[in-house]
Structure formats: structure tokens, C-alpha cells
Amino acid sequence: MYPGKGLAVSADAGAEIIKTENVTKRFGELVAVNRVNYLLRENEVAGIIGSNGAGKTTFFNLITGYYPPDEGTVWYKGKDITRVPPEKRVDLGMMRTFQLTSTFDNLTVIDNLVLSLFRVRKSASLVPLFLTTCKKYRKEEKIVESLETFELQNASDKHVKHLSLGEKRRLEIAMAVLVEPRVLLLDEPLAGLAESEIREVLGVLRKHIGKQTLLIVEHKISQVADFLERLTVMHEGRIIADGKCEECLKAPEVRRSYWQIETPGDEADEARTYGDRGDE
């Protein structure tokens, strides 16, 4: 735990996989991310939360290369990737999902998975894939396993546009996992889901704990508190807490900024402020 600026370092031993140093992003006069230092270790299950406008999604886009930082450095496994484009970061082992599901809605579930499998096999040509309409690849072991793991076997021949949002989320994550990333970065994967769908998505993600590094950006901590090993809280572009979920959520600044709950110290601060004004 630490206030304001500083290095958000997990106490858990493990190889460093992603690190940012003083990354900053401005949009005009707005400083969306303000000199953020962050460290993610291999096989961690970590989350970033914050209220709307806290800077969490902008920071996520800096990590994944969709925004270039105005200042600072992004490292992946000790390599400076600050100016590496998103597609090259995928090649390095970083894969992300988006707030809005990113799937091929006019294709079936299984054909979406086949396309992701071909993303892994870069040497394979897409021409034979489309000439055979993917049929010869649908029985690949990885495809079958993915359908089972993400509980999509009963929907394998459905066109994606006919799926529920929860099924689409599971498919998008399955497609990302098929690329075999070292780090899976999930941007609000539970947004818009019903409680039953949230349980289903978290259920399949639990199967990957210890196999991959997971970083989740979420708005509502109640949905992921029991799932995360480590939590980071952002407010107005800064990290205001980092550590175990329970510790972070009890921090006075988190209570004020995220929960909007006054702490005993707030009244004293207000009294001092009022007194200062009275002396002027």
C-alpha cells in the first residue's frame, strides 16, 4: 500500500513481465494518466479498478500499445516496448479483449475459433482455410478443448450474432486464449452481463489461474474481489492503492475516491480548511 505516486510492486515473488515507469497520457489539458509506475509479475491474477474517468482504460491502452505515452516507458520481460505497435505485442505474448466484444458475428462459433488458431500458425495460409470453409480444421484438438473449456460445445454451430452477450464474452476470451499469450489482458469482461453470466465467465477464467498472467480492468469491484490475487485502484490518473483486495478497499483515500465514503479524517481536514479561511 502506498499513497499517490510510487512503484506498485506486488510482494509475491515471480518474474517481472510488465512494468511501466512514469507513463503519462494527456488529451489536451486533461492528464488522463499521470506518471504511473506499475509492475505485473508472471502468473499473477491482478485487477485495476476505478470510477469512471479514473484513467484505468487509458492506462490499459498504454500497456497494450493502442495509445503511445506522452512520457514514460513500458517494459515487457525487460524489453522496452513503448513504441512497439499492438500487433507486435501480440507476437511477443500479450493479448487483450475489449469492452465491446470483438468477434466475427456472421461466422459460427467454431469458425471464429478456427480463425484464432490460424493466428497462432502464422505460416499457414488463409487461402486453403476459406476454400475448405474451415471444415477440416474444426476437429483439431485445440478447438475441441476450447469449446469444452469455455462451455461453448452446444453453441459451436451457431452464428455469433445469435449468441447471448455472456456467450460472446466467453467466445472472445476463448479466441484470445487460443493465441496462447503469456499475458491475457481483459478490458471490463463482465460489462453488461447478468449475474449468472458473470459466474460463467469467471468460472472459465479460473481454469487459467497459474497458467497465464491475467490482468483485468473492471468498474465494479464486487464482481471480481474474490477472483483477484491483487488489486490496484486508480483515481484521476494516479494509482492510489495497490495490494490485497481487502487492504486496498479499506484505505482512506480509496474510501473517499472510489466509495465516496467520508472518513473521520475528512471532518478534521474540513475544519482545518474552514479555520484557514477564517484567518484570511
N, C-alpha and C positions, 0 to 999 in steps of 0.2 A: 504494500500500500504506500502511496506517496501522494502529496498534493501537487496539483498543477503539472509543471514540467518535470522531466526526468526520464530515465530509461525504464520501460515497462518490462521487467525481466521476470520470467517465471522462475520459481525456486526449484522446480523439478530439473533433475539432471537430464541431459539429452542434447543431441547435436543441434546446433543452430541451423534453421532452414530459411527463415525470412527475417530480415532486420531492416528497419528504417532509421535514418539519422536525420533529425531536424527537417523532415519533409513538410513543405508548405505549399498550399494552393490558394490562389486568390482569384476571385471573379469580380473584376472592377475593384471597388473599395472593400468588398466583403472578403475577409480572410476565412475561408471555409475550413482549412486545416492549418494549424498554427504550430510549426516546429515540433512535430510529433516524432518521438522516439518509441519504437516498438520492437519487440523480439518474440518470435514464434519458434518453438522447438519442435523437432521431429516427433511425429505421432501424438502431439498434443491435440486435445479437443477443446478449442478455445472459442470464445464468443465476444463480439463487440456490440454493445447496446448504447442507446442514447435517444433522447427525444427527437422529434422532427427538427431538422436544421442543425443537429449536433455535429455533423461532419463525417458521420460513420460511413455513408455510402461513397462520399468523395474520397475518403481515405482508402476505402476498398478499391476504388478505381485507380488510385495511385499505385497500390500494390500490384494490381493486375495489368497495369500499363495502358488503361483506357484514357487516363489523363497523365500528362507529363507534369512533374512537380515544378513549381517556380523556384524552389530552393530545396536543398537536401539530397539524400542518396537512398536508393532502395537496393538491398543486397539479397541475393538468393544463393544459399550454400556458399557464402563467402565471395560471390562474384557480383560485381556492380552491374545491375540490370536497369538502371534508372532510365536509359534511353532505348531499351530493348522493346520492340512492339509486342502487342498482346499475343499474336500468333506464334512468335518465337518463344514467349514464356510458356506457352502450351508445350512446345517441343522440349523445354527444359524440365517440365514436370508439374506445371501449375495449370489447374483447370478450374473455371468458375461457372456458376449459374447466375441467372439474372432474376430481378424482382418479377418481371413478366416472363412466363415460360417461353423457352426458345426451342421449339420443335417444328418438324415438318408436318403441318396439320393435314395435308392432303394425302399423306402416306400412312400406312398401317404402323402399329406399334413396333412390330418385329422388323419392318424395313427401316424405321428410324434407328434401331439398334444396329442393324447391318451397316448402315452408313457410318455410324460411330466406330464400328470395328475397323472399317476401311481407313478411318482417320489414323488409327494406330499403325496399320500396314501401309506406310507411305509408298512403298514400291509397287503396290497393287494399283492397276489401272481401273478407273471408274467405268471405262467403256464396257468390259465384259459384265460388270455389275449390273448396268442398266439393260444390256442385251438379254440377260437371263432373268430380268426383273427380280433379282436378289434371291430367287428360289433356292438355288444350290447352296447358298450361304446360310439359310435360315436354321439349319440343323447343326451349325457349328457349336461346339461345346460351350464356348463363352457366351453365345447368345442364349442358349437353353438355360445355363446357370443364371444369367442376368434376369431372365423372365421369372425364374423361381425366387431368386433373392429379393427382387423388388415386387413380388406378388402380382405380376402382370400376365401370367400364363393364360388366364381366362380372357384377357383382352388383347392377345397377341395379334389377332387378325382384324381388330377394329381400326378404323381410321381415327387418327388422333383427334380430329375435330369433334368426334363423338364422345370423347372421354370426359370424365369429371375433372375438376381442377386438381383434386388430390391425385388422381391417376396421372395427370400430365406432369405434376411435380415429381412423382416417383419415376416417371419415364425420363424426364430431363436429368435427374440425378443418376439414373442408370446409364444414360448415354455418356455422362461425364466420367463415371467410374470405368466404363469400358475403355476409355482412353488411357487408363492405368496411370493416373497422375500421382506424384509424390504428395502434392498438396491439393486438397479439394476445398475450394472457396465458395461458400453458398450465401448469396445475397437475398435475405429475407425469404427463405424457402417455405415458410409457413404462412406467408401473407395470403389472406383471403380464404384460408382453409377452415372447415368445420372441425370441431373437437375430435371427432372420430378420424378425420383425415390427418390431423396433426399427429395423432398417436400412430397411424400407419407410416407416415413419413419418418418420424423419429425411430420407429421400430426397425425400419430397414437401414437407417443410418447407424444404429447401434451395432449392426453386424460388421461395420467397418472400423470400429474403435480398435486401435492398436495396429491396424493395417495401413492406415493413411493418416496424414495430418489433416485435421478438419478445422476450418475457420468459418464461423457463421456470424453474419451480421443480422441482428434482429431488432425489432422495435419493442416488443413485449417480452420482458424477462420471464414472466410467469410460464411461458411456453417452453423455455429451454433451460431453466435453472437446474433441474435435476439431471440434465443431459451433459452440461458443460463441466469440464475439469477446472477451467479458468475463465475469468470474466474480466473484460476491460470496459470501462464506462467513459464515454466521450460527452463533452458539453462545450458548445461554442468553439469547436475546432481543436480542443485540447483533451488529453487524457486526464481525468480527474481521479480515477481509481483503477487498480489492477491487482488481481489476486483471486482467492477463493470467492465464490459467489456470495456466500453469506457475509463474509467480511466486507466486500465491496458495497453491498446493499445497505450495510449499517453505517457506512462512512457519512459524516455530517454533510459534506459537500454533495454527495450523491443523493442524500435525503432531500436536500434543498433543490438541487438542479433537476434531478430525474423524477423523484416522487412528489416534489413541490410540498414537502412537509417541513414546517418550521422546527428548528432545533432550539434547545434552551439558549444556546449562544447567540441566536438571531436577535432575541429581545435585548440582550446586552449590547449587541452591535448597534441596534436601532437607538437605544438610549444614549450611547456614546455619540452617534451621529447627530441626534437631536441636541445634545449638550454642546457639541461643537458649533452647531448653527446658532445656538443661543449666545455663544460668546462673541460671535462676529459683530 
